[in-house]
């Protein structure tokens, strides 16, 4: 069993940066593939980025490539999402997800086993 808790969301101006964190419980978290998704009002939850258990294989949605960076610290059971050059279109609730045996290119939310409660990111233009 894995529990995920996101933090770090907030209000930022366009062009600014934020770093989200996802703290996990569970002794085997280090073997899980992890991902970030986001959901804007009135829209479906969409894939943002993911990385494998070691953090050396990553995958990004085209909309965030070059601006966002996913990383993880397995010693701290924490996953990070560094977001730079934020745009108003990035405004959404951001969710951390985890799954065992999932390939990093898995974009379908229902394929991911564990979810956090989400953290709000608002980018003002």
PECOR-V317278 format. One record per run of one state. SS is the DSSP state (~ for helix, > for strand, _ for the rest). FROM is the first residue (numbers start at 1). LEN is the number of residues. If there is no record, write none. Layout:
SS/FROM/LEN  SS/FROM/LEN
This chain:
_/1/2  >/3/5  _/8/2  >/10/4  _/14/4  >/18/8  _/26/3  ~/29/3  _/32/1  >/33/7  _/40/6  >/46/6  _/52/6  >/58/3  _/61/7  >/68/6  _/74/4  >/78/6  _/84/4  ~/88/3  _/91/1  >/92/8  _/100/9  ~/109/3  _/112/2  >/114/2  _/116/3  >/119/6  _/125/1
